[in-house]
Amino acid sequence: EHYITDLSQFSVSSHNKITDQIQSNLQLSVSRDKSKSQTNGTTDYYVNSKDTRAQWIVNGDHEHIQWQAGTEWLKQEVESNTEYSPNSRRNLAFFGAVNGNFNKFLIETSLRNDRDSQYGNHSTGRLALGYELTDNLVGRISYGSAFRVPTFNDLYWQQGGNPDLLPESAYQFETVNEFKLKHFSFTITGFY
């Protein structure tokens, strides 16, 4: 028995300057994963998956503030000689981020909302605050959340997929102290 995998991806993008401070990036892509197992030239198992994605991101840089806003649409499809249910899903996401540097204070924020046709609506985000204690020492503290849906391979792969998998959620708390000199930096990070 042997396995054959064929991967392909096509993408096109457009990067445009709206003003001196604002840029727009649009990307459209399609990726395919075709896999099969064969014994003596006969196909025992095959699975073909396809991801179609459109993403638009607008970035801005204004003095002490950098920001980003965007949206992403994703359609995932799977076809196989094994019945999968569901065999397609869509996700629509909206996201934004703002980073600022005000005198010695630093702030980073982000927020994302995903509307997944299989797993529902989920919001994630991050907040980080920092302070420049000296010219060479910066302290930061942050809290964030993450969300990941199982891929079709996670759910259905013949050699170890689990159709009962649920989405993963994660929460992280982090503290960072960073010491910098001209040609040297040292960072201590603690996280939970």
N, C-alpha and C positions, 0 to 999 in steps of 0.2 A: 504494500500500500504506500502511495506517495501523495503529497499535497502540492497543489499548484496555486499560486496566488498572483493575481495581476492587479496592480495599483495604478491609477491614473488620476491626474488633477489638471484642471484648466481654470485659469482665472484671468480676469481683466480688471484693471483699476484705473481710476482717474484721480489725480492729485491737483487741486486747484487753489489758488490764492484769491480769497475773496477781498480782503484788505491787507494792509501791511501786518496786522495783528491776528487775522483770522484765516485759517486754512480749512478746506473741505476735502475729505477723502471718501471715495465711493469704490467699493470692491464687490464684484460678482464672481462666484466660483462654483464649480461642480467637481466633486471627487467621487471616484468609484473604487470599490474593492470587490474583486471577483475571486472567489476561492472555491476549490473543489478537491475532493479526495478520489483517487482512482486505484483500482486493483485490477491488474492484468488488462489495462486499457479501457476498463468499464468504469464510468463515473458512479461512485457509491453515494456521494453527498456533494451538493453544491450550494453556495450562498452568494448572492450578489447584493451589495448595498450601494446606495447612492445618497450623497449629501449635496443639496443645493442651497447656497447661502448668498444673501445680499446684506451688505453692511455699509452704513453711512456714518462717518464720524466727522464732527466739526470741532476744531481746536482753536483756542484763543490764548494770546499772551499779552497781558496788559500790565506793565510796570511790575508790581509785586504779586500779581495773581495770574495763574495759568488755569485754564478750564478746558473741559472736554464734554461734549454731549453727543449721543448717538443712538442709533437703533440697529437691530440685527434681526433678520428673518432667516429661519433655517427650516428646511424640509428634509426629513430623513426617510428613506424607503429601503425595505429589504425584501428579497425574493429568494425562494429556496425550494428544493424538493421536499422539505419538511414544512408543515403548516405553522406559520407564526401568527399570533394574534396579540396585539395589533401588528401590522406589517408596515405601517407608516405613522409618522407624527410630525407635528409642526411646533415651532417655538418662535415667539415674538418677544424680543427684549428691548427695553429702553434703559439707558444708563447715562450717568453723568459723574463728573469728578471736578473738584476745585482744590487747587494747591495755592497757598499764600505764604509770603514771607514779609512780616511786619516788624521792622526793627530787629529784635532778637527772638521774636516769636514765630514759630512755624506751625502751619496747619495743613492737613491733608484730609479730604473727605471724598467718599465715593458712595454711590447708590446705584443699584441695578434691580430691575424687576423683570422676571421671566414669566411668560404665559405659555406653558407647555400643554399641548393637547392631550398628552397621556398622564401627566403628573400634576397639572394644575398651576396655580399662581404662586410664585415664590419671590421674595425680596431679600437682597443681601446688601451689605455695605461695609464701610470702614471709616474710622475716625482716628486720626493720629495728631497728637500735639507735641510740639518740641520747643526747646528753649536753648539758645546759644549762651551757655554759662560763661564762656570766655571766647576769645578768638579761635582757640584750639579745641574746645570741648563743647559738644552738643549732647543734650539729653532728650530722648523721645519716649513717648508712651502711646500705645495704639490698641484698638479693639476692632475686630472685624468678624464677619460671618461669610460663609461660602455655602454653595449648594451645587450638587452634581447629580444629574440623572444617569442611570445605567445606559451604556451603549447597547445597540442590538447584539453585538458580540458578547457583552456581559450577560445578556439575557438568554441568548439562543445558541451560542457556539456549541457545536456538537461535543467537543472534548471537555467541556467544563462550564458551559453557560448555566445560569440559574434564572428561570422565568419568574421566580418569586422575589427577586431583588427589589428593594425600595430605593428611592433617592438617598444620597448621603448629604448630611448637614454637618458643618464644622463651625466652631467658634474659636477665635484665637485672641489672646491677650499677650502683649509684648512690651518689654522695656529695652531701650537701647542707650548705651553711652558710647560716643565715638570721639576719639582723641586724634587730632590731625596735626602733623607738622608738614614742612615743605615737601619732603620726599618719603613720608612715613605716616601710616594711619593704623590705629588700633581700635577695635570695636568689641564691646562686651554686650551680648544679647541674652536676655532671659525671656522665655515664652512659656505659655500654658495653652 
